[in-house]
């Protein structure tokens, strides 16, 4: 019965997948942690593993959560649940798009606002589920400033933040 619940949760979430996987990580966390299936710490670990594995982060999270809760069957139904809605939407847009004239610029603007809101929800969910040390906040703030104010490759900013975190933990 939990496999049906997993499918339904990820099926509903899959309809919000505009803007990429990170835009719905917060929604996934609220649903999965909110139902008591996983603790906030377990969900954070799942996010870490999902980033390391190849593929879209939201699909990886769905697969991992499903496996953790219901084994292989849970992994399959969760993955299907999160992938099926975008496929349905693509077919519907392809079919009905021939009959309806849309202002694509206004649609893109609306989707951009919605996706940005979901990314902010994800950030809030991840930050609020952990005790954030002041030094960690400073590293994140300086990394963000370097990203928006310089032309330094983000890979180097991430590596610099990792080195700064290691140095601070040693001191």
Buried (B, 14 or more C-beta within 10 A) or exposed (E): EBBEBBBEBBBBBBBBBBBBBBBBBBBBBBBBBEEEBBEBEBBBBBBEEBEEEEEBBBBBBBBBBBBBBBEEBBBBBBBBBBBBBEEEBEEEEEEEEEEEEEEEEEEEEEEEEBBEEBBEBBEEBBEEBEEEEEEBEEBBEBBEEBBEEEEEEEEEBEEBBEEBBEEEEEE
